[in-house]
Amino acid sequence: MIYVGAGTSGRLGVLDASECPPTFSVPPELVRGVIAGGAPALTRSIEGAEDSPEKGAESLKELGVSSKDCVLGIATGATTPYVPTKTSSTGAPMSLSPWWWDLKL
């Protein structure tokens, strides 16, 4: 599973991913977190990092996302361009927040 988000939403996804190995005894590769702006965005705001859908797709490609992965997009306002909004070209199923979106996984 891969969390993808920006700003506070992205930070919470990365935090949750980092807690899964010690809490559930799973390998770190099983649950991963991706935040717009990369590692520097974990400790400071990177304005504009969330505005590029291409960078979001590039981040997933760098991880080697495949149809065996589930990508969980986290976006408070449901409109963050960095966060994927449909099944990617990798074939990975997408699960999106907020809950009112009609998901077809």
Phi, psi and omega per residue, in radians:
M1 nan 2.461 -3.127
I2 -2.260 2.070 3.013
Y3 -1.443 2.375 3.066
V4 -2.276 2.198 3.141
G5 -2.791 -3.137 3.113
A6 -2.362 2.677 3.093
G7 1.050 -2.481 -3.107
T8 -1.063 -0.679 3.118
S9 -1.056 -0.773 3.113
G10 -1.131 -0.714 3.116
R11 -1.060 -0.739 3.141
L12 -1.162 -0.630 3.075
G13 -1.122 -0.778 3.116
V14 -1.122 -0.718 3.121
L15 -1.078 -0.814 3.134
D16 -1.090 -0.734 3.120
A17 -1.068 -0.666 -3.117
S18 -1.253 -0.389 -3.140
E19 -1.527 -0.274 -3.099
C20 -1.126 -0.777 -3.141
P21 -1.016 -0.882 -3.125
P22 -1.257 -0.544 -3.088
T23 -1.341 -0.729 -3.036
F24 -1.974 0.106 3.132
S25 0.963 0.791 3.100
V26 -1.926 2.705 3.097
P27 -1.154 2.568 -3.120
P28 -1.027 -0.428 -3.141
E29 -1.283 -0.263 -3.076
L30 -1.252 -0.720 3.124
V31 -2.198 2.080 -3.090
R32 -2.209 2.732 3.113
G33 -2.168 2.433 3.118
V34 -2.218 2.301 3.123
I35 -2.169 2.442 3.066
A36 -1.027 2.266 -3.126
G37 1.675 -0.089 3.093
G38 1.216 -2.864 -3.070
A39 -0.936 -0.674 3.123
P40 -1.031 -0.486 -3.119
A41 -1.272 -0.153 3.095
L42 -1.258 -0.484 -3.058
T43 -2.033 -0.139 3.084
R44 -2.689 2.718 3.138
S45 -1.233 2.321 3.057
I46 -2.009 1.573 -3.069
E47 -1.063 2.345 3.104
G48 1.562 -0.222 -3.103
A49 -1.090 -0.488 -3.079
E50 -1.495 -0.011 -3.004
D51 -1.553 0.058 -3.055
S52 -2.112 1.908 3.056
P53 -1.133 -0.521 3.129
E54 -1.129 -0.701 3.117
K55 -1.186 -0.599 3.061
G56 -1.100 -0.801 3.114
A57 -1.122 -0.689 3.122
E58 -1.096 -0.705 3.113
S59 -1.059 -0.699 3.125
L60 -1.214 -0.685 3.108
K61 -1.094 -0.697 3.126
E62 -1.082 -0.516 3.105
L63 -1.408 -0.206 -3.118
G64 1.304 0.644 -3.125
V65 -1.056 2.388 -3.139
S66 -2.326 -3.091 3.131
S67 -1.177 -0.178 3.093
K68 -1.502 -0.132 -3.123
D69 -1.724 2.725 2.985
C70 -2.061 2.221 -3.124
V71 -1.857 2.178 -3.136
L72 -1.893 1.870 3.122
G73 -1.463 2.275 -3.130
I74 -2.043 2.044 3.141
A75 -2.559 2.026 -3.096
T76 -1.017 -0.806 -3.093
G77 -1.619 -0.021 3.105
A78 1.183 0.224 -3.104
T79 -2.298 0.262 -3.100
T80 -1.228 1.989 -3.082
P81 -1.015 -0.591 -3.126
Y82 -1.093 -0.551 -3.077
V83 -1.453 2.127 -3.131
P84 -1.036 2.530 -3.100
T85 -2.072 0.130 3.100
K86 -2.763 3.017 3.113
T87 -1.002 2.240 -3.091
S88 -1.352 2.989 3.119
S89 -1.140 -0.216 3.111
T90 -1.337 -0.276 -3.102
G91 1.535 0.012 3.128
A92 -1.207 2.329 3.078
P93 -1.148 2.548 -3.134
M94 -1.954 2.411 2.977
S95 -2.137 2.243 -2.985
L96 -2.107 2.526 2.915
S97 -1.749 2.642 0.028
P98 -1.384 3.001 -2.980
W99 -1.152 -0.373 -3.011
W100 -1.399 -0.061 3.116
W101 -1.287 2.501 3.120
D102 -1.430 1.804 -3.095
L103 -1.579 2.407 3.063
K104 -2.203 1.499 -3.075
L105 -1.596 nan nan
